[in-house]
């Protein structure tokens, strides 16, 4: 009598590797698992792109504020830049971190 995971070849039982139900191999090689993995990567890539875009917009706001309003005023420019970064940080933490 052969147990689970054994095959009979030429009269001798051969044990085959069993794949656990929740293993990464099974998840990636079933059609549903493959699509889940692809969608997770697409969502992560879109999320990363939105964070990069958010940082680029923040840099653009800081630089344009420096050039337009605080050309020769170091401390005013420093305070304004810190304020802008804090506002962007608060907005990110409130609305974008866990949408």
PyMOL commands that set and color helices and strands:
alter all, ss='L'
color gray80, all
select helices_A, chain A and resi 24-29+31-69+74-96
alter helices_A, ss='H'
color red, helices_A
select strands_A, chain A and resi 6-9+12-15
alter strands_A, ss='S'
color yellow, strands_A
deselect
rebuild
show_as cartoon
